[in-house]
């Protein structure tokens, strides 16, 4: 993995952390906005990862360290995502109930 790609992972982690803070505060519109930012960052990461990169021996050592850091970042993102999903469950249930109630009154 090219070390420059870490910038994308770090930006995704930051957005994930911000999403979690917004979810904890019940600011679901902000969660949705930040989710859009994550989708864009992930798209940019995928594009950047497709670019060929030749590395020297020294760069390969840095790349191994970067891969370990990437792994730790990904684990934190997954923990944040799991908590966001847990916090969103009641909100999504309420939204579903509201929509179901509206559908019933329309028929």
OpenMM code with the backbone's topology and positions (N, CA, C; nanometers):
from openmm import Vec3, app, unit

residues = "UNK UNK UNK UNK UNK UNK UNK UNK UNK UNK UNK UNK UNK UNK UNK UNK UNK UNK UNK UNK UNK UNK UNK UNK UNK UNK UNK UNK UNK UNK UNK UNK UNK UNK UNK UNK UNK UNK UNK UNK UNK UNK UNK UNK UNK UNK UNK UNK UNK UNK UNK UNK UNK UNK UNK UNK UNK UNK UNK UNK UNK UNK UNK UNK UNK UNK UNK UNK UNK UNK UNK UNK UNK UNK UNK UNK UNK UNK UNK UNK UNK UNK UNK UNK UNK UNK UNK UNK UNK UNK UNK UNK UNK UNK UNK UNK UNK UNK UNK UNK UNK UNK UNK UNK UNK UNK UNK".split()
positions = [
    Vec3(0.0838, -0.1175, 0.0000),
    Vec3(0.0000, 0.0000, 0.0000),
    Vec3(0.0885, 0.1241, 0.0000),
    Vec3(0.0538, 0.2186, -0.0836),
    Vec3(0.1304, 0.3418, -0.0929),
    Vec3(0.0995, 0.4284, 0.0289),
    Vec3(0.2027, 0.4789, 0.0955),
    Vec3(0.1801, 0.5571, 0.2185),
    Vec3(0.0897, 0.6784, 0.1991),
    Vec3(0.0877, 0.7373, 0.0807),
    Vec3(0.0017, 0.8535, 0.0575),
    Vec3(-0.1467, 0.8191, 0.0708),
    Vec3(-0.1802, 0.6936, 0.0519),
    Vec3(-0.3193, 0.6518, 0.0658),
    Vec3(-0.3674, 0.6648, 0.2102),
    Vec3(-0.2729, 0.6669, 0.3039),
    Vec3(-0.3102, 0.6816, 0.4454),
    Vec3(-0.3872, 0.8103, 0.4703),
    Vec3(-0.3575, 0.9141, 0.3935),
    Vec3(-0.4313, 1.0395, 0.4106),
    Vec3(-0.5813, 1.0174, 0.3914),
    Vec3(-0.6165, 0.9345, 0.2937),
    Vec3(-0.7579, 0.9043, 0.2706),
    Vec3(-0.8163, 0.8267, 0.3881),
    Vec3(-0.7432, 0.7255, 0.4344),
    Vec3(-0.7923, 0.6468, 0.5475),
    Vec3(-0.8101, 0.7342, 0.6711),
    Vec3(-0.7146, 0.8237, 0.6940),
    Vec3(-0.7249, 0.9123, 0.8101),
    Vec3(-0.8441, 1.0077, 0.7968),
    Vec3(-0.8696, 1.0575, 0.6764),
    Vec3(-0.9843, 1.1455, 0.6543),
    Vec3(-1.1155, 1.0701, 0.6746),
    Vec3(-1.1207, 0.9453, 0.6300),
    Vec3(-1.2402, 0.8628, 0.6499),
    Vec3(-1.2603, 0.8361, 0.7986),
    Vec3(-1.1507, 0.8087, 0.8696),
    Vec3(-1.1607, 0.7861, 1.0140),
    Vec3(-1.2136, 0.9118, 1.0838),
    Vec3(-1.1634, 1.0285, 1.0463),
    Vec3(-1.2095, 1.1527, 1.1071),
    Vec3(-1.3579, 1.1737, 1.0805),
    Vec3(-1.4010, 1.1515, 0.9573),
    Vec3(-1.5433, 1.1650, 0.9250),
    Vec3(-1.6255, 1.0641, 1.0038),
    Vec3(-1.5733, 0.9444, 1.0201),
    Vec3(-1.6407, 0.8403, 1.0981),
    Vec3(-1.6549, 0.8826, 1.2441),
    Vec3(-1.5493, 0.9411, 1.2987),
    Vec3(-1.5522, 0.9897, 1.4366),
    Vec3(-1.6539, 1.1032, 1.4504),
    Vec3(-1.6574, 1.1926, 1.3530),
    Vec3(-1.7552, 1.3015, 1.3548),
    Vec3(-1.8977, 1.2476, 1.3431),
    Vec3(-1.9158, 1.1444, 1.2601),
    Vec3(-2.0470, 1.0818, 1.2471),
    Vec3(-2.0919, 1.0233, 1.3797),
    Vec3(-1.9995, 0.9585, 1.4488),
    Vec3(-2.0326, 0.8987, 1.5772),
    Vec3(-2.0729, 1.0067, 1.6775),
    Vec3(-2.0002, 1.1168, 1.6807),
    Vec3(-2.0347, 1.2267, 1.7722),
    Vec3(-2.1727, 1.2819, 1.7393),
    Vec3(-2.2026, 1.2972, 1.6111),
    Vec3(-2.3343, 1.3471, 1.5705),
    Vec3(-2.4437, 1.2473, 1.6080),
    Vec3(-2.4153, 1.1184, 1.5899),
    Vec3(-2.5143, 1.0152, 1.6264),
    Vec3(-2.5393, 1.0146, 1.7763),
    Vec3(-2.4346, 1.0272, 1.8540),
    Vec3(-2.4506, 1.0315, 1.9998),
    Vec3(-2.5352, 1.1501, 2.0432),
    Vec3(-2.5241, 1.2613, 1.9685),
    Vec3(-2.6005, 1.3825, 2.0010),
    Vec3(-2.7407, 1.3793, 1.9396),
    Vec3(-2.7690, 1.2762, 1.8593),
    Vec3(-2.9001, 1.2659, 1.7963),
    Vec3(-2.9172, 1.3589, 1.6772),
    Vec3(-2.8084, 1.4041, 1.6186),
    Vec3(-2.8127, 1.4929, 1.5026),
    Vec3(-2.8050, 1.4087, 1.3747),
    Vec3(-2.9151, 1.3465, 1.3398),
    Vec3(-2.9164, 1.2496, 1.2306),
    Vec3(-2.8970, 1.3136, 1.0944),
    Vec3(-2.9401, 1.4376, 1.0768),
    Vec3(-2.9145, 1.5059, 0.9501),
    Vec3(-2.7644, 1.5225, 0.9277),
    Vec3(-2.6922, 1.5531, 1.0347),
    Vec3(-2.5465, 1.5660, 1.0273),
    Vec3(-2.4816, 1.4310, 0.9984),
    Vec3(-2.5355, 1.3238, 1.0570),
    Vec3(-2.4833, 1.1892, 1.0304),
    Vec3(-2.4956, 1.1584, 0.8814),
    Vec3(-2.6122, 1.1892, 0.8253),
    Vec3(-2.6346, 1.1623, 0.6833),
    Vec3(-2.5387, 1.2452, 0.5971),
    Vec3(-2.5198, 1.3715, 0.6336),
    Vec3(-2.4274, 1.4588, 0.5601),
    Vec3(-2.2856, 1.4030, 0.5641),
    Vec3(-2.2417, 1.3626, 0.6824),
    Vec3(-2.1069, 1.3082, 0.6974),
    Vec3(-2.0920, 1.1743, 0.6263),
    Vec3(-2.1998, 1.0984, 0.6212),
    Vec3(-2.1959, 0.9717, 0.5486),
    Vec3(-2.1691, 0.9985, 0.4006),
    Vec3(-2.2294, 1.1044, 0.3475),
    Vec3(-2.2036, 1.1426, 0.2086),
    Vec3(-2.0576, 1.1787, 0.1871),
    Vec3(-1.9994, 1.2483, 0.2849),
    Vec3(-1.8572, 1.2830, 0.2756),
    Vec3(-1.7720, 1.1558, 0.2760),
    Vec3(-1.8099, 1.0592, 0.3582),
    Vec3(-1.7362, 0.9314, 0.3624),
    Vec3(-1.7441, 0.8600, 0.2281),
    Vec3(-1.8621, 0.8601, 0.1679),
    Vec3(-1.8786, 0.7939, 0.0380),
    Vec3(-1.7860, 0.8585, -0.0651),
    Vec3(-1.7783, 0.9907, -0.0641),
    Vec3(-1.6894, 1.0609, -0.1575),
    Vec3(-1.5436, 1.0265, -0.1309),
    Vec3(-1.5037, 1.0271, -0.0040),
    Vec3(-1.3658, 0.9933, 0.0309),
    Vec3(-1.3307, 0.8502, -0.0103),
    Vec3(-1.4239, 0.7587, 0.0111),
    Vec3(-1.4000, 0.6191, -0.0258),
    Vec3(-1.3840, 0.6066, -0.1771),
    Vec3(-1.4649, 0.6798, -0.2515),
    Vec3(-1.4536, 0.6793, -0.3972),
    Vec3(-1.3174, 0.7327, -0.4405),
    Vec3(-1.2738, 0.8416, -0.3779),
    Vec3(-1.1428, 0.8988, -0.4103),
    Vec3(-1.0308, 0.8021, -0.3730),
    Vec3(-1.0458, 0.7338, -0.2605),
    Vec3(-0.9466, 0.6349, -0.2179),
    Vec3(-0.9368, 0.5220, -0.3199),
    Vec3(-1.0507, 0.4726, -0.3650),
    Vec3(-1.0496, 0.3645, -0.4636),
    Vec3(-0.9779, 0.4075, -0.5910),
    Vec3(-1.0056, 0.5293, -0.6341),
    Vec3(-0.9406, 0.5802, -0.7556),
    Vec3(-0.7897, 0.5926, -0.7339),
    Vec3(-0.7494, 0.6497, -0.6210),
    Vec3(-0.6064, 0.6682, -0.5921),
    Vec3(-0.5357, 0.5335, -0.5783),
    Vec3(-0.6035, 0.4341, -0.5249),
    Vec3(-0.5428, 0.3025, -0.5045),
    Vec3(-0.5185, 0.2304, -0.6364),
    Vec3(-0.5894, 0.2701, -0.7395),
    Vec3(-0.5725, 0.2053, -0.8701),
    Vec3(-0.4506, 0.2569, -0.9450),
    Vec3(-0.3938, 0.3666, -0.8976),
    Vec3(-0.2778, 0.4243, -0.9640),
    Vec3(-0.1553, 0.3368, -0.9358),
    Vec3(-0.0800, 0.3015, -1.0401),
    Vec3(0.0383, 0.2166, -1.0185),
    Vec3(0.1445, 0.2924, -0.9390),
    Vec3(0.2103, 0.2190, -0.8515),
    Vec3(0.3163, 0.2798, -0.7703),
    Vec3(0.4336, 0.1834, -0.7620),
    Vec3(0.5481, 0.2303, -0.8083),
    Vec3(0.6708, 0.1523, -0.7951),
    Vec3(0.7414, 0.2014, -0.6701),
    Vec3(0.7932, 0.1091, -0.5924),
    Vec3(0.8535, 0.1482, -0.4655),
    Vec3(0.9936, 0.0907, -0.4517),
    Vec3(1.0808, 0.1718, -0.3928),
    Vec3(1.2157, 0.1257, -0.3614),
    Vec3(1.2088, 0.0392, -0.2354),
    Vec3(1.3206, -0.0190, -0.1973),
    Vec3(1.3266, -0.1012, -0.0760),
    Vec3(1.2858, -0.0181, 0.0460),
    Vec3(1.3387, 0.1032, 0.0568),
    Vec3(1.3048, 0.1892, 0.1708),
    Vec3(1.1561, 0.2222, 0.1708),
    Vec3(1.1015, 0.2488, 0.0523),
    Vec3(0.9583, 0.2796, 0.0432),
    Vec3(0.8741, 0.1576, 0.0779),
    Vec3(0.9237, 0.0402, 0.0474),
    Vec3(0.8500, -0.0818, 0.0824),
    Vec3(0.8416, -0.0980, 0.2339),
    Vec3(0.9483, -0.0632, 0.3051),
    Vec3(0.9458, -0.0699, 0.4518),
    Vec3(0.8439, 0.0292, 0.5071),
    Vec3(0.8422, 0.1495, 0.4509),
    Vec3(0.7441, 0.2505, 0.4926),
    Vec3(0.6036, 0.2010, 0.4607),
    Vec3(0.5891, 0.1357, 0.3466),
    Vec3(0.4588, 0.0833, 0.3067),
    Vec3(0.4090, -0.0227, 0.4050),
    Vec3(0.5005, -0.1054, 0.4569),
    Vec3(0.4599, -0.2069, 0.5560),
    Vec3(0.4097, -0.1394, 0.6823),
    Vec3(0.4799, -0.0353, 0.7267),
    Vec3(0.4351, 0.0391, 0.8448),
    Vec3(0.3012, 0.1064, 0.8171),
    Vec3(0.2867, 0.1588, 0.6972),
    Vec3(0.1614, 0.2234, 0.6592),
    Vec3(0.0471, 0.1217, 0.6586),
    Vec3(0.0749, 0.0007, 0.6156),
    Vec3(-0.0284, -0.1035, 0.6141),
    Vec3(-0.0727, -0.1375, 0.7564),
    Vec3(0.0210, -0.1387, 0.8497),
    Vec3(-0.0154, -0.1644, 0.9889),
    Vec3(-0.1008, -0.0508, 1.0439),
    Vec3(-0.0643, 0.0724, 1.0121),
    Vec3(-0.1428, 0.1868, 1.0550),
    Vec3(-0.2809, 0.1836, 0.9910),
    Vec3(-0.2859, 0.1474, 0.8633),
    Vec3(-0.4139, 0.1347, 0.7932),
    Vec3(-0.5030, 0.0343, 0.8657),
    Vec3(-0.4459, -0.0754, 0.9073),
    Vec3(-0.5229, -0.1774, 0.9781),
    Vec3(-0.5824, -0.1218, 1.1074),
    Vec3(-0.5024, -0.0468, 1.1825),
    Vec3(-0.5530, 0.0122, 1.3075),
    Vec3(-0.6623, 0.1150, 1.2788),
    Vec3(-0.6433, 0.1951, 1.1746),
    Vec3(-0.7444, 0.2943, 1.1375),
    Vec3(-0.8743, 0.2242, 1.0982),
    Vec3(-0.8634, 0.1204, 1.0164),
    Vec3(-0.9824, 0.0473, 0.9723),
    Vec3(-1.0566, -0.0136, 1.0911),
    Vec3(-0.9832, -0.0646, 1.1891),
    Vec3(-1.0482, -0.1203, 1.3078),
    Vec3(-1.1259, -0.0129, 1.3825),
    Vec3(-1.0685, 0.1074, 1.3949),
    Vec3(-1.1389, 0.2173, 1.4629),
    Vec3(-1.2622, 0.2603, 1.3837),
    Vec3(-1.2511, 0.2633, 1.2514),
    Vec3(-1.3652, 0.2987, 1.1677),
    Vec3(-1.4775, 0.1971, 1.1869),
    Vec3(-1.4422, 0.0697, 1.1906),
    Vec3(-1.5434, -0.0349, 1.2080),
    Vec3(-1.6099, -0.0271, 1.3454),
    Vec3(-1.5327, 0.0045, 1.4490),
    Vec3(-1.5902, 0.0215, 1.5827),
    Vec3(-1.6864, 0.1405, 1.5823),
    Vec3(-1.6451, 0.2516, 1.5203),
    Vec3(-1.7327, 0.3683, 1.5107),
    Vec3(-1.8608, 0.3336, 1.4355),
    Vec3(-1.8457, 0.2631, 1.3240),
    Vec3(-1.9610, 0.2262, 1.2423),
    Vec3(-2.0583, 0.1391, 1.3211),
    Vec3(-2.0059, 0.0436, 1.3959),
    Vec3(-2.0923, -0.0438, 1.4755),
    Vec3(-2.1705, 0.0365, 1.5790),
    Vec3(-2.1045, 0.1312, 1.6440),
    Vec3(-2.1750, 0.2113, 1.7441),
    Vec3(-2.2776, 0.3032, 1.6787),
    Vec3(-2.2436, 0.3602, 1.5638),
    Vec3(-2.3399, 0.4453, 1.4917),
    Vec3(-2.4633, 0.3634, 1.4559),
    Vec3(-2.4428, 0.2439, 1.4056),
    Vec3(-2.5563, 0.1572, 1.3707),
    Vec3(-2.6407, 0.1261, 1.4944),
    Vec3(-2.5755, 0.0990, 1.6054),
    Vec3(-2.6473, 0.0708, 1.7301),
    Vec3(-2.7295, 0.1928, 1.7731),
    Vec3(-2.6699, 0.3114, 1.7646),
    Vec3(-2.7403, 0.4329, 1.8019),
    Vec3(-2.8522, 0.4660, 1.7044),
    Vec3(-2.8366, 0.4273, 1.5784),
    Vec3(-2.9365, 0.4598, 1.4760),
    Vec3(-3.0585, 0.3690, 1.4808),
    Vec3(-3.0462, 0.2519, 1.5409),
    Vec3(-3.1571, 0.1571, 1.5406),
    Vec3(-3.2883, 0.2173, 1.5924),
    Vec3(-3.2893, 0.2813, 1.7094),
    Vec3(-3.4164, 0.3387, 1.7559),
    Vec3(-3.4687, 0.4484, 1.6630),
    Vec3(-3.3789, 0.5299, 1.6117),
    Vec3(-3.4189, 0.6370, 1.5204),
    Vec3(-3.4792, 0.5789, 1.3930),
    Vec3(-3.4153, 0.4753, 1.3384),
    Vec3(-3.4670, 0.4120, 1.2178),
    Vec3(-3.6013, 0.3442, 1.2441),
    Vec3(-3.6156, 0.2844, 1.3614),
    Vec3(-3.7429, 0.2215, 1.3968),
    Vec3(-3.8528, 0.3270, 1.4064),
    Vec3(-3.8218, 0.4379, 1.4706),
    Vec3(-3.9192, 0.5474, 1.4830),
    Vec3(-3.9559, 0.6019, 1.3452),
    Vec3(-3.8563, 0.6185, 1.2599),
    Vec3(-3.8815, 0.6660, 1.1245),
    Vec3(-3.9705, 0.5672, 1.0493),
    Vec3(-3.9401, 0.4395, 1.0620),
    Vec3(-4.0222, 0.3360, 0.9982),
    Vec3(-4.1649, 0.3370, 1.0489),
    Vec3(-4.1802, 0.3520, 1.1800),
    Vec3(-4.3145, 0.3579, 1.2383),
    Vec3(-4.3906, 0.4794, 1.1877),
    Vec3(-4.3203, 0.5916, 1.1798),
    Vec3(-4.3836, 0.7148, 1.1307),
    Vec3(-4.4278, 0.6978, 0.9864),
    Vec3(-4.3404, 0.6439, 0.9038),
    Vec3(-4.3758, 0.6226, 0.7638),
    Vec3(-4.4893, 0.5220, 0.7501),
    Vec3(-4.4870, 0.4190, 0.8305),
    Vec3(-4.5950, 0.3194, 0.8263),
    Vec3(-4.7263, 0.3837, 0.8687),
    Vec3(-4.7224, 0.4694, 0.9687),
    Vec3(-4.8435, 0.5387, 1.0122),
    Vec3(-4.8972, 0.6300, 0.9055),
    Vec3(-4.8088, 0.6969, 0.8345),
    Vec3(-4.8517, 0.7868, 0.7275),
    Vec3(-4.9151, 0.7083, 0.6142),
    Vec3(-4.8548, 0.5935, 0.5835),
    Vec3(-4.9110, 0.5107, 0.4749),
    Vec3(-5.0506, 0.4648, 0.5107),
    Vec3(-5.0713, 0.4286, 0.6372),
    Vec3(-5.2014, 0.3795, 0.6789),
    Vec3(-5.3073, 0.4886, 0.6696),
    Vec3(-5.2715, 0.6141, 0.7006),
    Vec3(-5.3690, 0.7210, 0.6965),
    Vec3(-5.4000, 0.7652, 0.5534),
    Vec3(-5.3110, 0.7362, 0.4602),
    Vec3(-5.3340, 0.7745, 0.3222),
    Vec3(-5.4300, 0.6802, 0.2513),
    Vec3(-5.4434, 0.5566, 0.2981),
    Vec3(-5.5281, 0.4587, 0.2289),
    Vec3(-5.6650, 0.4576, 0.2839),
] * unit.nanometer
topology = app.Topology()
chain = topology.addChain("A")
for resn in residues:
    res = topology.addResidue(resn, chain)
    for name in ("N", "CA", "C"):
        topology.addAtom(name, app.Element.getBySymbol(name[0]), res)
